[in-house]
Amino acid sequence: GILAGYATDEFGRKLRGVYIEVVPADRTASGAPTGVETGEDGSFQIEGLRPNQSYTLTAKTTREGVQLAGMVYT
């Protein structure tokens, strides 16, 4: 499967250079963590995900010298 989307700030502006990491939500499930950096338009695409498996997505970036991160369970 494929997971694709955009990284945005609190105002909905798309962000480039955000590191997106995806790991299986169930740590006992197979599958290694995989990650990509968002493109110039804030988009990302992660391929090779297993269908019907839950994942944790973490987005990390640095803004004004402060490291920011957020997590979503899919």
Predicted model as a PDB file, atoms N, CA, C, CB and O in Angstrom, pLDDT in the B-factor column:
MODEL        1                                                                  
ATOM      1  N   GLY A   1       0.807  -1.177   0.000  1.00 89.00           N  
ATOM      2  CA  GLY A   1       0.000   0.000   0.000  1.00 89.00           C  
ATOM      3  C   GLY A   1       0.860   1.254   0.000  1.00 89.00           C  
ATOM      4  O   GLY A   1       2.074   1.202   0.198  1.00 89.00           O  
ATOM      5  N   ILE A   2       0.208   2.362  -0.224  1.00 91.00           N  
ATOM      6  CA  ILE A   2       0.856   3.669  -0.295  1.00 91.00           C  
ATOM      7  C   ILE A   2       0.179   4.616   0.680  1.00 91.00           C  
ATOM      8  CB  ILE A   2       0.808   4.239  -1.736  1.00 91.00           C  
ATOM      9  O   ILE A   2      -1.045   4.618   0.808  1.00 91.00           O  
ATOM     10  N   LEU A   3       0.976   5.415   1.363  1.00 91.00           N  
ATOM     11  CA  LEU A   3       0.480   6.490   2.206  1.00 91.00           C  
ATOM     12  C   LEU A   3       1.046   7.776   1.628  1.00 91.00           C  
ATOM     13  CB  LEU A   3       0.887   6.294   3.723  1.00 91.00           C  
ATOM     14  O   LEU A   3       2.261   7.918   1.492  1.00 91.00           O  
ATOM     15  N   ALA A   4       0.167   8.716   1.285  1.00 94.00           N  
ATOM     16  CA  ALA A   4       0.608   9.975   0.694  1.00 94.00           C  
ATOM     17  C   ALA A   4      -0.171  11.118   1.322  1.00 94.00           C  
ATOM     18  CB  ALA A   4       0.425   9.966  -0.848  1.00 94.00           C  
ATOM     19  O   ALA A   4      -1.305  10.939   1.769  1.00 94.00           O  
ATOM     20  N   GLY A   5       0.440  12.284   1.353  1.00 94.00           N  
ATOM     21  CA  GLY A   5      -0.244  13.445   1.898  1.00 94.00           C  
ATOM     22  C   GLY A   5       0.644  14.654   1.898  1.00 94.00           C  
ATOM     23  O   GLY A   5       1.640  14.713   1.176  1.00 94.00           O  
ATOM     24  N   TYR A   6       0.274  15.633   2.722  1.00 95.00           N  
ATOM     25  CA  TYR A   6       1.009  16.890   2.856  1.00 95.00           C  
ATOM     26  C   TYR A   6       1.258  17.173   4.332  1.00 95.00           C  
ATOM     27  CB  TYR A   6       0.234  18.063   2.195  1.00 95.00           C  
ATOM     28  O   TYR A   6       0.428  16.855   5.184  1.00 95.00           O  
ATOM     29  N   ALA A   7       2.400  17.770   4.624  1.00 93.00           N  
ATOM     30  CA  ALA A   7       2.674  18.290   5.962  1.00 93.00           C  
ATOM     31  C   ALA A   7       2.280  19.759   5.943  1.00 93.00           C  
ATOM     32  CB  ALA A   7       4.193  18.094   6.379  1.00 93.00           C  
ATOM     33  O   ALA A   7       2.704  20.506   5.062  1.00 93.00           O  
ATOM     34  N   THR A   8       1.468  20.176   6.917  1.00 92.00           N  
ATOM     35  CA  THR A   8       1.019  21.565   6.975  1.00 92.00           C  
ATOM     36  C   THR A   8       1.228  22.135   8.369  1.00 92.00           C  
ATOM     37  CB  THR A   8      -0.459  21.674   6.574  1.00 92.00           C  
ATOM     38  O   THR A   8       1.340  21.395   9.346  1.00 92.00           O  
ATOM     39  N   ASP A   9       1.279  23.455   8.448  1.00 86.00           N  
ATOM     40  CA  ASP A   9       1.368  24.103   9.744  1.00 86.00           C  
ATOM     41  C   ASP A   9      -0.037  24.387  10.265  1.00 86.00           C  
ATOM     42  CB  ASP A   9       2.196  25.404   9.653  1.00 86.00           C  
ATOM     43  O   ASP A   9      -1.025  23.989   9.648  1.00 86.00           O  
ATOM     44  N   GLU A  10      -0.124  25.075  11.400  1.00 87.00           N  
ATOM     45  CA  GLU A  10      -1.420  25.328  12.027  1.00 87.00           C  
ATOM     46  C   GLU A  10      -2.325  26.240  11.205  1.00 87.00           C  
ATOM     47  CB  GLU A  10      -1.213  25.929  13.385  1.00 87.00           C  
ATOM     48  O   GLU A  10      -3.516  26.362  11.490  1.00 87.00           O  
ATOM     49  N   PHE A  11      -1.750  26.885  10.176  1.00 92.00           N  
ATOM     50  CA  PHE A  11      -2.531  27.758   9.306  1.00 92.00           C  
ATOM     51  C   PHE A  11      -2.860  27.102   7.969  1.00 92.00           C  
ATOM     52  CB  PHE A  11      -1.784  29.050   9.068  1.00 92.00           C  
ATOM     53  O   PHE A  11      -3.445  27.733   7.090  1.00 92.00           O  
ATOM     54  N   GLY A  12      -2.480  25.826   7.818  1.00 93.00           N  
ATOM     55  CA  GLY A  12      -2.759  25.096   6.593  1.00 93.00           C  
ATOM     56  C   GLY A  12      -1.722  25.289   5.498  1.00 93.00           C  
ATOM     57  O   GLY A  12      -1.907  24.813   4.378  1.00 93.00           O  
ATOM     58  N   ARG A  13      -0.631  25.985   5.811  1.00 93.00           N  
ATOM     59  CA  ARG A  13       0.429  26.183   4.822  1.00 93.00           C  
ATOM     60  C   ARG A  13       1.262  24.919   4.714  1.00 93.00           C  
ATOM     61  CB  ARG A  13       1.321  27.393   5.195  1.00 93.00           C  
ATOM     62  O   ARG A  13       1.638  24.333   5.730  1.00 93.00           O  
ATOM     63  N   LYS A  14       1.552  24.498   3.501  1.00 95.00           N  
ATOM     64  CA  LYS A  14       2.324  23.279   3.266  1.00 95.00           C  
ATOM     65  C   LYS A  14       3.794  23.522   3.596  1.00 95.00           C  
ATOM     66  CB  LYS A  14       2.170  22.804   1.801  1.00 95.00           C  
ATOM     67  O   LYS A  14       4.347  24.575   3.281  1.00 95.00           O  
ATOM     68  N   LEU A  15       4.417  22.531   4.237  1.00 93.00           N  
ATOM     69  CA  LEU A  15       5.783  22.653   4.736  1.00 93.00           C  
ATOM     70  C   LEU A  15       6.733  21.718   4.005  1.00 93.00           C  
ATOM     71  CB  LEU A  15       5.826  22.368   6.227  1.00 93.00           C  
ATOM     72  O   LEU A  15       6.459  20.527   3.859  1.00 93.00           O  
ATOM     73  N   ARG A  16       7.844  22.265   3.548  1.00 94.00           N  
ATOM     74  CA  ARG A  16       8.868  21.420   2.914  1.00 94.00           C  
ATOM     75  C   ARG A  16       9.904  21.029   3.967  1.00 94.00           C  
ATOM     76  CB  ARG A  16       9.552  22.163   1.708  1.00 94.00           C  
ATOM     77  O   ARG A  16      10.058  21.710   4.981  1.00 94.00           O  
ATOM     78  N   GLY A  17      10.609  19.929   3.718  1.00 95.00           N  
ATOM     79  CA  GLY A  17      11.696  19.516   4.591  1.00 95.00           C  
ATOM     80  C   GLY A  17      11.282  18.899   5.916  1.00 95.00           C  
ATOM     81  O   GLY A  17      12.091  18.824   6.840  1.00 95.00           O  
ATOM     82  N   VAL A  18      10.039  18.456   6.023  1.00 96.00           N  
ATOM     83  CA  VAL A  18       9.579  17.773   7.237  1.00 96.00           C  
ATOM     84  C   VAL A  18       9.887  16.282   7.073  1.00 96.00           C  
ATOM     85  CB  VAL A  18       8.032  18.018   7.493  1.00 96.00           C  
ATOM     86  O   VAL A  18       9.596  15.698   6.029  1.00 96.00           O  
ATOM     87  N   TYR A  19      10.473  15.670   8.101  1.00 96.00           N  
ATOM     88  CA  TYR A  19      10.759  14.236   8.051  1.00 96.00           C  
ATOM     89  C   TYR A  19       9.528  13.474   8.525  1.00 96.00           C  
ATOM     90  CB  TYR A  19      12.005  13.877   8.920  1.00 96.00           C  
ATOM     91  O   TYR A  19       9.031  13.692   9.629  1.00 96.00           O  
ATOM     92  N   ILE A  20       9.050  12.580   7.673  1.00 96.00           N  
ATOM     93  CA  ILE A  20       7.878  11.747   7.970  1.00 96.00           C  
ATOM     94  C   ILE A  20       8.360  10.312   8.140  1.00 96.00           C  
ATOM     95  CB  ILE A  20       6.785  11.849   6.833  1.00 96.00           C  
ATOM     96  O   ILE A  20       8.981   9.747   7.240  1.00 96.00           O  
ATOM     97  N   GLU A  21       8.068   9.720   9.312  1.00 94.00           N  
ATOM     98  CA  GLU A  21       8.449   8.326   9.571  1.00 94.00           C  
ATOM     99  C   GLU A  21       7.201   7.512   9.853  1.00 94.00           C  
ATOM    100  CB  GLU A  21       9.446   8.224  10.760  1.00 94.00           C  
ATOM    101  O   GLU A  21       6.297   7.963  10.557  1.00 94.00           O  
ATOM    102  N   VAL A  22       7.160   6.310   9.298  1.00 93.00           N  
ATOM    103  CA  VAL A  22       6.036   5.395   9.502  1.00 93.00           C  
ATOM    104  C   VAL A  22       6.574   4.082  10.055  1.00 93.00           C  
ATOM    105  CB  VAL A  22       5.246   5.160   8.174  1.00 93.00           C  
ATOM    106  O   VAL A  22       7.504   3.496   9.500  1.00 93.00           O  
ATOM    107  N   VAL A  23       5.973   3.624  11.164  1.00 89.00           N  
ATOM    108  CA  VAL A  23       6.341   2.340  11.767  1.00 89.00           C  
ATOM    109  C   VAL A  23       5.059   1.573  12.070  1.00 89.00           C  
ATOM    110  CB  VAL A  23       7.200   2.541  13.070  1.00 89.00           C  
ATOM    111  O   VAL A  23       4.024   2.183  12.337  1.00 89.00           O  
ATOM    112  N   PRO A  24       5.114   0.240  12.031  1.00 88.00           N  
ATOM    113  CA  PRO A  24       3.933  -0.531  12.408  1.00 88.00           C  
ATOM    114  C   PRO A  24       3.499  -0.168  13.830  1.00 88.00           C  
ATOM    115  CB  PRO A  24       4.216  -2.049  12.298  1.00 88.00           C  
ATOM    116  O   PRO A  24       4.336  -0.102  14.730  1.00 88.00           O  
ATOM    117  N   ALA A  25       2.205   0.067  14.041  1.00 86.00           N  
ATOM    118  CA  ALA A  25       1.681   0.434  15.362  1.00 86.00           C  
ATOM    119  C   ALA A  25       1.888  -0.692  16.365  1.00 86.00           C  
ATOM    120  CB  ALA A  25       0.191   0.786  15.270  1.00 86.00           C  
ATOM    121  O   ALA A  25       2.166  -0.446  17.539  1.00 86.00           O  
ATOM    122  N   ASP A  26       1.752  -1.915  15.902  1.00 81.00           N  
ATOM    123  CA  ASP A  26       1.985  -3.089  16.738  1.00 81.00           C  
ATOM    124  C   ASP A  26       3.446  -3.477  16.553  1.00 81.00           C  
ATOM    125  CB  ASP A  26       1.012  -4.283  16.366  1.00 81.00           C  
ATOM    126  O   ASP A  26       3.817  -4.034  15.519  1.00 81.00           O  
ATOM    127  N   ARG A  27       4.262  -3.191  17.533  1.00 70.00           N  
ATOM    128  CA  ARG A  27       5.709  -3.431  17.413  1.00 70.00           C  
ATOM    129  C   ARG A  27       6.058  -4.891  17.151  1.00 70.00           C  
ATOM    130  CB  ARG A  27       6.407  -2.974  18.668  1.00 70.00           C  
ATOM    131  O   ARG A  27       7.183  -5.190  16.751  1.00 70.00           O  
ATOM    132  N   THR A  28       5.108  -5.812  17.371  1.00 65.00           N  
ATOM    133  CA  THR A  28       5.390  -7.219  17.093  1.00 65.00           C  
ATOM    134  C   THR A  28       5.104  -7.555  15.635  1.00 65.00           C  
ATOM    135  CB  THR A  28       4.563  -8.122  18.014  1.00 65.00           C  
ATOM    136  O   THR A  28       5.458  -8.639  15.173  1.00 65.00           O  
ATOM    137  N   ALA A  29       4.469  -6.638  14.902  1.00 60.00           N  
ATOM    138  CA  ALA A  29       4.170  -6.874  13.486  1.00 60.00           C  
ATOM    139  C   ALA A  29       5.447  -6.728  12.668  1.00 60.00           C  
ATOM    140  CB  ALA A  29       3.077  -5.893  12.975  1.00 60.00           C  
ATOM    141  O   ALA A  29       6.393  -6.051  13.069  1.00 60.00           O  
ATOM    142  N   SER A  30       5.445  -7.377  11.517  1.00 63.00           N  
ATOM    143  CA  SER A  30       6.621  -7.271  10.652  1.00 63.00           C  
ATOM    144  C   SER A  30       6.610  -5.928   9.932  1.00 63.00           C  
ATOM    145  CB  SER A  30       6.663  -8.436   9.627  1.00 63.00           C  
ATOM    146  O   SER A  30       5.565  -5.299   9.765  1.00 63.00           O  
ATOM    147  N   GLY A  31       7.772  -5.518   9.522  1.00 63.00           N  
ATOM    148  CA  GLY A  31       7.908  -4.262   8.787  1.00 63.00           C  
ATOM    149  C   GLY A  31       8.834  -3.312   9.505  1.00 63.00           C  
ATOM    150  O   GLY A  31       8.650  -3.013  10.685  1.00 63.00           O  
ATOM    151  N   ALA A  32       9.822  -2.846   8.790  1.00 66.00           N  
ATOM    152  CA  ALA A  32      10.799  -1.918   9.358  1.00 66.00           C  
ATOM    153  C   ALA A  32      10.281  -0.494   9.248  1.00 66.00           C  
ATOM    154  CB  ALA A  32      12.166  -2.052   8.650  1.00 66.00           C  
ATOM    155  O   ALA A  32       9.472  -0.193   8.371  1.00 66.00           O  
ATOM    156  N   PRO A  33      10.743   0.387  10.134  1.00 71.00           N  
ATOM    157  CA  PRO A  33      10.379   1.794   9.986  1.00 71.00           C  
ATOM    158  C   PRO A  33      10.856   2.315   8.636  1.00 71.00           C  
ATOM    159  CB  PRO A  33      10.975   2.638  11.133  1.00 71.00           C  
ATOM    160  O   PRO A  33      11.900   1.899   8.135  1.00 71.00           O  
ATOM    161  N   THR A  34      10.103   3.205   8.066  1.00 88.00           N  
ATOM    162  CA  THR A  34      10.487   3.821   6.807  1.00 88.00           C  
ATOM    163  C   THR A  34      10.180   5.306   6.890  1.00 88.00           C  
ATOM    164  CB  THR A  34       9.751   3.163   5.604  1.00 88.00           C  
ATOM    165  O   THR A  34       9.233   5.713   7.563  1.00 88.00           O  
ATOM    166  N   GLY A  35      10.970   6.105   6.217  1.00 92.00           N  
ATOM    167  CA  GLY A  35      10.748   7.539   6.298  1.00 92.00           C  
ATOM    168  C   GLY A  35      11.147   8.263   5.035  1.00 92.00           C  
ATOM    169  O   GLY A  35      11.949   7.775   4.240  1.00 92.00           O  
ATOM    170  N   VAL A  36      10.568   9.441   4.868  1.00 96.00           N  
ATOM    171  CA  VAL A  36      10.860  10.309   3.735  1.00 96.00           C  
ATOM    172  C   VAL A  36      10.812  11.756   4.208  1.00 96.00           C  
ATOM    173  CB  VAL A  36       9.858  10.068   2.564  1.00 96.00           C  
ATOM    174  O   VAL A  36      10.287  12.053   5.280  1.00 96.00           O  
ATOM    175  N   GLU A  37      11.359  12.640   3.405  1.00 96.00           N  
ATOM    176  CA  GLU A  37      11.281  14.073   3.669  1.00 96.00           C  
ATOM    177  C   GLU A  37      10.278  14.685   2.692  1.00 96.00           C  
ATOM    178  CB  GLU A  37      12.688  14.753   3.537  1.00 96.00           C  
ATOM    179  O   GLU A  37      10.229  14.310   1.521  1.00 96.00           O  
ATOM    180  N   THR A  38       9.479  15.632   3.189  1.00 97.00           N  
ATOM    181  CA  THR A  38       8.505  16.272   2.306  1.00 97.00           C  
ATOM    182  C   THR A  38       9.222  17.088   1.238  1.00 97.00           C  
ATOM    183  CB  THR A  38       7.542  17.168   3.113  1.00 97.00           C  
ATOM    184  O   THR A  38      10.308  17.626   1.459  1.00 97.00           O  
ATOM    185  N   GLY A  39       8.579  17.164   0.069  1.00 97.00           N  
ATOM    186  CA  GLY A  39       9.142  17.894  -1.056  1.00 97.00           C  
ATOM    187  C   GLY A  39       8.912  19.394  -0.945  1.00 97.00           C  
ATOM    188  O   GLY A  39       8.400  19.886   0.060  1.00 97.00           O  
ATOM    189  N   GLU A  40       9.295  20.105  -1.984  1.00 96.00           N  
ATOM    190  CA  GLU A  40       9.147  21.568  -2.028  1.00 96.00           C  
ATOM    191  C   GLU A  40       7.707  22.004  -1.819  1.00 96.00           C  
ATOM    192  CB  GLU A  40       9.653  22.108  -3.357  1.00 96.00           C  
ATOM    193  O   GLU A  40       7.453  23.078  -1.272  1.00 96.00           O  
ATOM    194  N   ASP A  41       6.756  21.171  -2.255  1.00 97.00           N  
ATOM    195  CA  ASP A  41       5.331  21.508  -2.119  1.00 97.00           C  
ATOM    196  C   ASP A  41       4.707  20.928  -0.850  1.00 97.00           C  
ATOM    197  CB  ASP A  41       4.565  21.008  -3.332  1.00 97.00           C  
ATOM    198  O   ASP A  41       3.489  20.985  -0.678  1.00 97.00           O  
ATOM    199  N   GLY A  42       5.536  20.369   0.043  1.00 96.00           N  
ATOM    200  CA  GLY A  42       5.044  19.808   1.297  1.00 96.00           C  
ATOM    201  C   GLY A  42       4.501  18.392   1.187  1.00 96.00           C  
ATOM    202  O   GLY A  42       4.006  17.836   2.167  1.00 96.00           O  
ATOM    203  N   SER A  43       4.594  17.806  -0.009  1.00 97.00           N  
ATOM    204  CA  SER A  43       4.013  16.475  -0.203  1.00 97.00           C  
ATOM    205  C   SER A  43       4.988  15.368   0.181  1.00 97.00           C  
ATOM    206  CB  SER A  43       3.580  16.299  -1.652  1.00 97.00           C  
ATOM    207  O   SER A  43       6.206  15.549   0.175  1.00 97.00           O  
ATOM    208  N   PHE A  44       4.406  14.209   0.517  1.00 96.00           N  
ATOM    209  CA  PHE A  44       5.206  13.013   0.771  1.00 96.00           C  
ATOM    210  C   PHE A  44       4.452  11.806   0.262  1.00 96.00           C  
ATOM    211  CB  PHE A  44       5.534  12.860   2.279  1.00 96.00           C  
ATOM    212  O   PHE A  44       3.228  11.827   0.128  1.00 96.00           O  
ATOM    213  N   GLN A  45       5.205  10.746  -0.022  1.00 96.00           N  
ATOM    214  CA  GLN A  45       4.613   9.475  -0.439  1.00 96.00           C  
ATOM    215  C   GLN A  45       5.506   8.357   0.078  1.00 96.00           C  
ATOM    216  CB  GLN A  45       4.450   9.394  -2.003  1.00 96.00           C  
ATOM    217  O   GLN A  45       6.713   8.342  -0.163  1.00 96.00           O  
ATOM    218  N   ILE A  46       4.888   7.420   0.797  1.00 94.00           N  
ATOM    219  CA  ILE A  46       5.597   6.262   1.329  1.00 94.00           C  
ATOM    220  C   ILE A  46       4.956   5.022   0.731  1.00 94.00           C  
ATOM    221  CB  ILE A  46       5.559   6.226   2.901  1.00 94.00           C  
ATOM    222  O   ILE A  46       3.754   4.799   0.873  1.00 94.00           O  
ATOM    223  N   GLU A  47       5.764   4.225   0.065  1.00 92.00           N  
ATOM    224  CA  GLU A  47       5.272   3.019  -0.610  1.00 92.00           C  
ATOM    225  C   GLU A  47       5.714   1.773   0.137  1.00 92.00           C  
ATOM    226  CB  GLU A  47       5.768   2.967  -2.065  1.00 92.00           C  
ATOM    227  O   GLU A  47       6.602   1.830   0.987  1.00 92.00           O  
ATOM    228  N   GLY A  48       5.086   0.639  -0.188  1.00 89.00           N  
ATOM    229  CA  GLY A  48       5.489  -0.645   0.368  1.00 89.00           C  
ATOM    230  C   GLY A  48       4.867  -0.981   1.707  1.00 89.00           C  
ATOM    231  O   GLY A  48       5.349  -1.876   2.400  1.00 89.00           O  
ATOM    232  N   LEU A  49       3.801  -0.278   2.089  1.00 89.00           N  
ATOM    233  CA  LEU A  49       3.138  -0.573   3.357  1.00 89.00           C  
ATOM    234  C   LEU A  49       2.201  -1.768   3.195  1.00 89.00           C  
ATOM    235  CB  LEU A  49       2.357   0.660   3.865  1.00 89.00           C  
ATOM    236  O   LEU A  49       1.640  -1.993   2.123  1.00 89.00           O  
ATOM    237  N   ARG A  50       2.046  -2.523   4.271  1.00 87.00           N  
ATOM    238  CA  ARG A  50       1.194  -3.715   4.220  1.00 87.00           C  
ATOM    239  C   ARG A  50      -0.267  -3.322   4.403  1.00 87.00           C  
ATOM    240  CB  ARG A  50       1.617  -4.738   5.301  1.00 87.00           C  
ATOM    241  O   ARG A  50      -0.597  -2.579   5.328  1.00 87.00           O  
ATOM    242  N   PRO A  51      -1.145  -3.815   3.532  1.00 88.00           N  
ATOM    243  CA  PRO A  51      -2.587  -3.545   3.694  1.00 88.00           C  
ATOM    244  C   PRO A  51      -3.101  -4.136   5.006  1.00 88.00           C  
ATOM    245  CB  PRO A  51      -3.390  -4.126   2.500  1.00 88.00           C  
ATOM    246  O   PRO A  51      -2.566  -5.130   5.497  1.00 88.00           O  
ATOM    247  N   ASN A  52      -4.125  -3.529   5.561  1.00 87.00           N  
ATOM    248  CA  ASN A  52      -4.792  -3.998   6.786  1.00 87.00           C  
ATOM    249  C   ASN A  52      -3.881  -4.009   8.007  1.00 87.00           C  
ATOM    250  CB  ASN A  52      -5.337  -5.384   6.568  1.00 87.00           C  
ATOM    251  O   ASN A  52      -4.139  -4.741   8.963  1.00 87.00           O  
ATOM    252  N   GLN A  53      -2.834  -3.217   7.988  1.00 87.00           N  
ATOM    253  CA  GLN A  53      -1.948  -3.096   9.143  1.00 87.00           C  
ATOM    254  C   GLN A  53      -2.011  -1.644   9.625  1.00 87.00           C  
ATOM    255  CB  GLN A  53      -0.468  -3.521   8.785  1.00 87.00           C  
ATOM    256  O   GLN A  53      -2.038  -0.719   8.813  1.00 87.00           O  
ATOM    257  N   SER A  54      -2.035  -1.450  10.938  1.00 88.00           N  
ATOM    258  CA  SER A  54      -2.049  -0.104  11.508  1.00 88.00           C  
ATOM    259  C   SER A  54      -0.626   0.429  11.610  1.00 88.00           C  
ATOM    260  CB  SER A  54      -2.730  -0.101  12.897  1.00 88.00           C  
ATOM    261  O   SER A  54       0.322  -0.323  11.841  1.00 88.00           O  
ATOM    262  N   TYR A  55      -0.496   1.732  11.435  1.00 89.00           N  
ATOM    263  CA  TYR A  55       0.816   2.372  11.483  1.00 89.00           C  
ATOM    264  C   TYR A  55       0.778   3.606  12.369  1.00 89.00           C  
ATOM    265  CB  TYR A  55       1.286   2.747  10.073  1.00 89.00           C  
ATOM    266  O   TYR A  55      -0.277   4.199  12.594  1.00 89.00           O  
ATOM    267  N   THR A  56       1.952   3.978  12.867  1.00 90.00           N  
ATOM    268  CA  THR A  56       2.141   5.241  13.558  1.00 90.00           C  
ATOM    269  C   THR A  56       2.972   6.131  12.647  1.00 90.00           C  
ATOM    270  CB  THR A  56       2.828   5.042  14.957  1.00 90.00           C  
ATOM    271  O   THR A  56       4.055   5.746  12.207  1.00 90.00           O  
ATOM    272  N   LEU A  57       2.459   7.316  12.370  1.00 92.00           N  
ATOM    273  CA  LEU A  57       3.166   8.286  11.551  1.00 92.00           C  
ATOM    274  C   LEU A  57       3.680   9.395  12.463  1.00 92.00           C  
ATOM    275  CB  LEU A  57       2.244   8.858  10.425  1.00 92.00           C  
ATOM    276  O   LEU A  57       2.924   9.963  13.251  1.00 92.00           O  
ATOM    277  N   THR A  58       4.962   9.695  12.350  1.00 93.00           N  
ATOM    278  CA  THR A  58       5.566  10.777  13.118  1.00 93.00           C  
ATOM    279  C   THR A  58       6.139  11.796  12.148  1.00 93.00           C  
ATOM    280  CB  THR A  58       6.667  10.241  14.082  1.00 93.00           C  
ATOM    281  O   THR A  58       6.853  11.438  11.211  1.00 93.00           O  
ATOM    282  N   ALA A  59       5.827  13.060  12.373  1.00 94.00           N  
ATOM    283  CA  ALA A  59       6.368  14.156  11.564  1.00 94.00           C  
ATOM    284  C   ALA A  59       7.295  14.976  12.454  1.00 94.00           C  
ATOM    285  CB  ALA A  59       5.218  15.052  10.958  1.00 94.00           C  
ATOM    286  O   ALA A  59       6.930  15.337  13.572  1.00 94.00           O  
ATOM    287  N   LYS A  60       8.506  15.270  11.951  1.00 94.00           N  
ATOM    288  CA  LYS A  60       9.492  16.021  12.729  1.00 94.00           C  
ATOM    289  C   LYS A  60      10.078  17.140  11.869  1.00 94.00           C  
ATOM    290  CB  LYS A  60      10.618  15.082  13.250  1.00 94.00           C  
ATOM    291  O   LYS A  60      10.360  16.948  10.687  1.00 94.00           O  
ATOM    292  N   THR A  61      10.252  18.291  12.472  1.00 92.00           N  
ATOM    293  CA  THR A  61      10.888  19.413  11.798  1.00 92.00           C  
ATOM    294  C   THR A  61      11.469  20.361  12.839  1.00 92.00           C  
ATOM    295  CB  THR A  61       9.883  20.152  10.882  1.00 92.00           C  
ATOM    296  O   THR A  61      11.178  20.245  14.029  1.00 92.00           O  
ATOM    297  N   THR A  62      12.280  21.284  12.387  1.00 90.00           N  
ATOM    298  CA  THR A  62      12.804  22.335  13.260  1.00 90.00           C  
ATOM    299  C   THR A  62      12.317  23.667  12.719  1.00 90.00           C  
ATOM    300  CB  THR A  62      14.375  22.295  13.343  1.00 90.00           C  
ATOM    301  O   THR A  62      12.445  23.952  11.528  1.00 90.00           O  
ATOM    302  N   ARG A  63      11.757  24.478  13.602  1.00 83.00           N  
ATOM    303  CA  ARG A  63      11.234  25.780  13.199  1.00 83.00           C  
ATOM    304  C   ARG A  63      11.707  26.826  14.197  1.00 83.00           C  
ATOM    305  CB  ARG A  63       9.678  25.762  13.108  1.00 83.00           C  
ATOM    306  O   ARG A  63      11.459  26.711  15.397  1.00 83.00           O  
ATOM    307  N   GLU A  64      12.380  27.830  13.699  1.00 87.00           N  
ATOM    308  CA  GLU A  64      12.929  28.896  14.536  1.00 87.00           C  
ATOM    309  C   GLU A  64      13.789  28.328  15.667  1.00 87.00           C  
ATOM    310  CB  GLU A  64      11.797  29.750  15.117  1.00 87.00           C  
ATOM    311  O   GLU A  64      13.742  28.809  16.799  1.00 87.00           O  
ATOM    312  N   GLY A  65      14.577  27.297  15.340  1.00 90.00           N  
ATOM    313  CA  GLY A  65      15.497  26.691  16.294  1.00 90.00           C  
ATOM    314  C   GLY A  65      14.876  25.731  17.286  1.00 90.00           C  
ATOM    315  O   GLY A  65      15.568  25.219  18.166  1.00 90.00           O  
ATOM    316  N   VAL A  66      13.579  25.476  17.162  1.00 90.00           N  
ATOM    317  CA  VAL A  66      12.878  24.570  18.070  1.00 90.00           C  
ATOM    318  C   VAL A  66      12.464  23.320  17.306  1.00 90.00           C  
ATOM    319  CB  VAL A  66      11.638  25.263  18.707  1.00 90.00           C  
ATOM    320  O   VAL A  66      11.871  23.407  16.231  1.00 90.00           O  
ATOM    321  N   GLN A  67      12.783  22.147  17.873  1.00 89.00           N  
ATOM    322  CA  GLN A  67      12.372  20.905  17.233  1.00 89.00           C  
ATOM    323  C   GLN A  67      10.929  20.620  17.556  1.00 89.00           C  
ATOM    324  CB  GLN A  67      13.259  19.739  17.672  1.00 89.00           C  
ATOM    325  O   GLN A  67      10.534  20.627  18.722  1.00 89.00           O  
ATOM    326  N   LEU A  68      10.122  20.363  16.512  1.00 86.00           N  
ATOM    327  CA  LEU A  68       8.708  20.061  16.650  1.00 86.00           C  
ATOM    328  C   LEU A  68       8.434  18.660  16.147  1.00 86.00           C  
ATOM    329  CB  LEU A  68       7.851  21.085  15.894  1.00 86.00           C  
ATOM    330  O   LEU A  68       9.084  18.195  15.210  1.00 86.00           O  
ATOM    331  N   ALA A  69       7.471  17.979  16.766  1.00 86.00           N  
ATOM    332  CA  ALA A  69       7.103  16.640  16.323  1.00 86.00           C  
ATOM    333  C   ALA A  69       5.631  16.398  16.650  1.00 86.00           C  
ATOM    334  CB  ALA A  69       8.009  15.560  16.991  1.00 86.00           C  
ATOM    335  O   ALA A  69       5.084  16.965  17.596  1.00 86.00           O  
ATOM    336  N   GLY A  70       5.015  15.553  15.853  1.00 86.00           N  
ATOM    337  CA  GLY A  70       3.643  15.153  16.087  1.00 86.00           C  
ATOM    338  C   GLY A  70       3.437  13.732  15.624  1.00 86.00           C  
ATOM    339  O   GLY A  70       4.135  13.263  14.725  1.00 86.00           O  
ATOM    340  N   MET A  71       2.474  13.030  16.234  1.00 82.00           N  
ATOM    341  CA  MET A  71       2.207  11.634  15.877  1.00 82.00           C  
ATOM    342  C   MET A  71       0.741  11.460  15.527  1.00 82.00           C  
ATOM    343  CB  MET A  71       2.598  10.686  17.030  1.00 82.00           C  
ATOM    344  O   MET A  71      -0.136  12.128  16.073  1.00 82.00           O  
ATOM    345  N   VAL A  72       0.498  10.528  14.584  1.00 82.00           N  
ATOM    346  CA  VAL A  72      -0.844  10.145  14.185  1.00 82.00           C  
ATOM    347  C   VAL A  72      -0.857   8.630  14.061  1.00 82.00           C  
ATOM    348  CB  VAL A  72      -1.275  10.840  12.842  1.00 82.00           C  
ATOM    349  O   VAL A  72       0.089   8.041  13.536  1.00 82.00           O  
ATOM    350  N   TYR A  73      -1.921   7.994  14.540  1.00 76.00           N  
ATOM    351  CA  TYR A  73      -2.084   6.542  14.382  1.00 76.00           C  
ATOM    352  C   TYR A  73      -3.065   6.300  13.258  1.00 76.00           C  
ATOM    353  CB  TYR A  73      -2.576   5.864  15.707  1.00 76.00           C  
ATOM    354  O   TYR A  73      -4.173   6.835  13.265  1.00 76.00           O  
ATOM    355  N   THR A  74      -2.649   5.476  12.267  1.00 66.00           N  
ATOM    356  CA  THR A  74      -3.521   5.199  11.121  1.00 66.00           C  
ATOM    357  C   THR A  74      -3.901   3.750  11.084  1.00 66.00           C  
ATOM    358  CB  THR A  74      -2.849   5.591   9.815  1.00 66.00           C  
ATOM    359  O   THR A  74      -4.633   3.326  10.189  1.00 66.00           O  
TER     360      THR A  74                                                      
ENDMDL                                                                          
END                                                                             
